[in-house]
Amino acid sequence: RRKDAIRLKEEAEASLGALESKTFIQAETEDGTVVYLLDGVIRLVRKEDVLFPTLTNPVVERLPSVIVDMGAVPYVCDGADVMAPGIVEVKSEF
């Protein structure tokens, strides 16, 4: 288990930056998605071998992002693609 935690930390830090955690719990959902709880909070998710930070992960604030027009928000929340006219600001480079 300790080796798994070290490997996960190295992988996450390589793509997302430094992660701080005293405790590490791994759980798998029925569909095979793996969730990682760091200090009791879900901070990372692995789906189809891709590691994602959750929105509760402080590292998300350091990732590139776009701000969309409020009129586009309901459609994006329903799964629509974000198109250039709906983007009002780009924060950082992708």
Secondary structure, 3 states (H helix, E strand, C coil): CHHHHHHHHHHHHHHHCCCCCCCEEEEECCCCCEEEEECCEEEEEEECCEEEECCCCHHHHHCCEEEECCCCHHHHHCCCCCCHHHEEEEECCC
